[in-house]
Amino acid sequence: MSLRISKIYTKQGSGSSNKGDKIVNILFAISYTIICFSRLRQMYGVPLLALQVPLAIMGFFLVGHYGKRTIVHNRFSTILFFILACLVINMSVIGNADFKNILYAIIVAPSISILLYSFDIKKITVYSIFFIPAAYTLYYLLSGGNPDEMLFKSHNYISYYTVLNSLPYFVKCGKDNQTPSIIIPFLCLVISVLSIGRGGIIMSAILTAGVALMNWNRKGVSGYLYKGIIVIIIASIVYYGISPDFIDQYFNRFVEYGMDSTGRGQAYSEYAETLVNPINFIFGTPVSNLFFVSKFLNGSLHNSYLTMHARYGIFALFLFYAMIKGFVYLFKKRLFPICIVVLALLVKAFTDADTAGEATCGDIYVYVLLLYYLHSVYMPNKKI
């Protein structure tokens, strides 16, 4: 009798879990798709934030409703409280943050990250999140669209968002102990070349090389087939694509500037010089007071880490520490698919500013690292 009751409860629990996974996957797909839409210049004036906030709140609710809340989530909430306090102070005194930054940094981006950390996001969900925006991006670029007119931001962000959209796929591979396919990083590399961004090409090359190394030791027929496909792809690029005209068109920024920062170095120096002031070091430097950044770079520091300090102040140093520790923990646990995509994004963060509450939700990978840092501290032996 007790065995029958146990089976009934097991079935009920399993059904509830399956239902929860379906709801979470639908919510995750809708929320992430809206984020992708919000990056497009054509969506100017559409109040997408009015949809994003309720969906994000629902995501927080589902974590508790389906019994996924742990001490990691509690401590993550504490970190969000400190970020909120930093943004409120900054908005009131420094002027680098506004109310929208608070909504994105405290509600929208954390909700996506928590769902990704807490639940089993299905393959169909992660594939749709990556391939649908990637297909549109390829169509836009190959049909002659101007890369600088696709997004609210410059063409540099096209490659960045493409790789960011692959993050759920690589987290899925890491959790399931699966080796990622070369197709997604290769598409990231193609889009980076077509969108003419040096940082994007480097970021995508890191991702592609990392995945190729993870697949290098495949054995048997599938291994030879996999290597053969890579050789065919590379040979095709060399035969059809690598010509003087191709290099001049798509790699002209490397040819023209090399690895020069095109003004970024001066912006970094200008910001760093202000940190000798204790107030600026503790609370962040008002970007409007930076002459070069304000006049020549439209107020952008072109560096995600400096942007985090400009809005979070000294608390950003803790976030940097936690991000590094989270990455080290993932590496020790041999979750290489997550490590390689995060590494690529961390490198790209040195050249572009898309964290600390930006509407495009570049904070997602930052919060994923924070969650795994907390996991390493409070639940180190529990399976990810």
N, C-alpha and C positions, 0 to 999 in steps of 0.2 A: 504493500500500500504506500509506504513512504517513498519507495522507488518510483512509483507512478506519479506521485505528487511532485517529486524532484524533477522528473522528465517534463511535466506540465510547466513548471516554473522555468525550466531551462528553455523550453520552446517559446514561452511568452517573452522571456528576456531577449532571446535571439531575434524574435519578431520586432520587438521594440527597438533593438539595436539597428536592425536593417532599415526600419522606417526612419530612424534618426539619421543614418548615413545618407539616405536618399534626400531627406530634407536639407541636411547640411550641404550636400553636393550641389543641389539646386540653388541654394542661397549663395554658396561660394561662387558658382559660375555666374550668377546674375550680378553679384557685387563686383566681381573682378571685371566683367564685361563693361559695366558702367564706368569703372575706372579707366579702362582702355578708351572708351568713347570720350571721356572728359579731357583727354589729352589732345584731341583733334581740334584744329582751328575752326573747322566747320560747325562745331558744337558751341561756338561762342554765343552766350546769352541764354543757353538752355540751363535751367536751374537743377542740374543733376545732383547737387549737394543735398537738395530736399529729399531725394531718393536714397542717397548714400547713407545718411545718418540713421534713419529708421532701420535700414537693412543691417547696418553695423551693430546697432543696439540689439537687434534680433539675434545676431551672431553670438554676442556675449550671453544672451539669455539661453541659447541652445547648449552652450558649454555646461551650464549649471543644470539645465533641465534633463540632459542625458547623462548626468553623473560623471562628467569628465573633469570637474573642477578639483584641483589638487593644491598643495602648498605652493607649487610653482605659479599657478594662476594668482594666488593671494599675494605673493611677493611681486609678481608682475604688476598687479594693481597698485602696489606701493610705489613702484618706479614710475608708473603713469601719473600718480598723484604729484610726485616731485617734478615731473616734466610739466604738468599743468601749472604748478606754482611758479616754475621758471618762466613759462610763457606769459602768465598773467603779469608778473613783475616786469618782464621785458616789454610787453605791450604798453604798460602804464608808464615806464620810466625810460627805457632805451629806445623803443620805437622800431625794432627789427621784426616784431611779430604782430599779427592781427588776429581777429576772432576766428577767421577761417583756418588759420594755422592751428589753432587750438582744436577745432573740430576734427581736422585731418590727423593731427598728431596724437590725440587722446581717444578718438572714437573710430574713425574709418580704417586707417592703416593697422592699428592694433587688433581690430576685430578680424581682419583677413589673416593676420599672422597667427592669431590664437586658433582659428579654425584649422589652419594648415598644420599647426603643431599638435592639436588635440585629436583630430579626426582622421579617418582614412579617406582621403580625397581620391576618387576613382580615376582610372586612366582616361576614360572618355571625357571627364571634366578637365583634367590637366591638358589633354590634347586639344580640346576646343579652345581653352584659354590661350594656348600658344598659336595654333595653326590658323585660326580665323583672323586675328590681327596680323599675323605674318603674311597671310595670303593677300590681305588688303594692302599691306605695305609694299609687297612685291609688285602688285598690280599698279599701284600709284607710281612707283619709281620707274618701272619698266615702260609705262605708258607715257613717260615724259614729264611727270609731275615734278615741280620744284621742291627739293627736300626742305628748303627753308620755309615753305608755305604749308607744310603738312600739319605741323603741330603748333601749339601755342608758343613753344620754345623753339630753339634753333635746331638745325639738322643734326647736331651732335647728340640729341636725345633720342633719335629714331633707333639707333643701334642699342642704346642703353635700355629703352623700354622693351625692345625685342628680347634682350637677355633677361630682363626682369620678369617678363611674361613666362620665361622658361623655368623660373625658380620653383613653382609648384611641381613641375615634372621631375626636377632633380631631387626635390625633397621626397617625392613619392618613390623614386628609385632607391634613395638612401634608406628609407624606412623599410622597403620590401627587400632590401639586400640584392638589388638588381643592377646590372651594368647598363648605363644609359646608351642609347643609340647615337650614332654619329650624325643622324639626319638633322636633329634640332640644332646642335652647335654649328653645323655646316650652313644651315639656313641663316643663322645669326651672322655668320661671317659674310655671306653673300649680301645680306641687307646692309651690313656695316660698310662694305665696299661701295655699294650702290648709293648709299647716303653720304658718302665722302666725309668720313670722320676719322681722324687719326686715332683718337682715344678708343673709339668703337672698334676699329680694326684690331688694335692691340688686345682689347678686352675679349673680343670674339676669338682671336687667335689663341689666347690662353685657354678659353673654354674648349675649343676644338682640339687643341693639343692634349689637354687633360683627359678628355673623353677617348681620344685615340690611344693614349697610353693605357687607360683602363681596359680597353678592348684588345690590346696588343697580344695578350697571351691566350687568346681563344684557340681551342684545339679542334681537330677533326675537319669535316667537310664545311661546316658552318664557319669555322675560323678562316679557312682558305677563301671561302666565298666572300666573307666580310672584308678581308684584306684586298681581294680582287676588286670589290666595289669601290673601295677607297682609291686604289690605283687608277681605276677607270675614271673616277670623278676628277682626280688630280690631273691625269693625262688630258682629259677633255678641256679643263681650264687652261692648261698650258697650250694645247693645240689651237683652241678657238678663241681664247680670251687674252692671253698675254701677248700683247703687241705694243709697239710704241704709242699708238693712239689710245689703247686701253689704259696703259700706265699713266699717260698724260692726263686722261680724263678723270680717272678714279683715284689715282694716288698723287694728284698734283699738289695736295697740301703737304704730303711728305717731301715731295721734290722741292717745293717752295720754302717750307718752314723747317723741315727735318723734325727734330724733337723740341724745337723752340716753343716757348709757352704762349707766344703771340699775346703778350700783355698779362698773362696769368701770374708770372713771376713777380711783376711789379705790384700786382694786386695783393699777393701773399705778403710781400715785404711791407707794404703799406699797412696791412692789418696787423702784422706781427709787431711793428713798431709801436702800435698803440697799447700793447699789452703790458708795457712797463708801468702804466697807470693801474694801480690796484683795483679801482672801480671797474675799469674795462675788463681786467682779467677775471674778476669775480662775476660780473653781470653780463659781459659781452660788450663789444664796441659798437656804437651806433654807426651803421653802414653809411648813412646819409652824411656823416662827417668825413668820409674818405673821399678825397678829391678825385683821384684817378678812377676808383671803382664807380663812383657816382656819375662822372662825366663820360667815361669811355666804355664802361662795361654795364651800363644800365642798372647799376646797383647790385649786380651779381658778383659774388666772390669767386665763382667758378671752382669751388672746392666744397664738397659736402661736409668735410670735417670742420672747416672754418665756419661754415654756415651753422652747424650745430652749436659751436661755441658762441657765435653771434646771437643765437636765440636762447640757448640753455645756460650760458655762462659757464662757471666752473664745474657745474654738474655734468657737462659734456665730457670731462676727463674721466669720470666714473663710467659713463657709457662707452667710451673708447676702451677702457680696461675690460669691461664686461664683454664687449664684442670680441676682443682678442682671446679672452678666456673661453668664450663660447666656441670660437673657431678651433682652438687647441683641443677642446673636449671632443668636438666632432671628428677631428683628425685622429685622436687617440682611439676613438670608437670605430675607426676605419669607415666612416660614412663619407667616402671620397666623392660621391656624386654631389652631395650638399657642399662639401668643401670647395670643389672646383668652381661651381657657379658663384658661390659667395666670394671666393678669391677674385674672380673676374670682376665682380661688382665693386669690391673694395678697391681694386686698382683704378677702376673707372671713376670712383668717387673723388680721386685726387684732382680730376680735371673738370668736373661739373658739379653743380649744386642742386641736389634734388632730395634733401632730407629736411628734418625739423619742421614737418607740417606742410610740405608743399602739396598742392592739390592733386598732383600726379602720383602721390603715394609711393615715392621712392624710399620711404621708411620701412617698407615691408621686410626687406632682408635684414635691416638693422634690428627690428623687433624679433625676427626669427632667431638671430644670434643671441639676443638678450634672453629669450625663452630657453634656449639650450644652455646658456650660461647658468641660469637658475636651476635647470634640470641637473647640471653637473654638481651644483652645491647642495641641493636639497633631496634629489632623487638619483644619485650617481649610478646606482646599480639597477635601476628600473629600465627595462627595455624601451627604447625610443619608438 
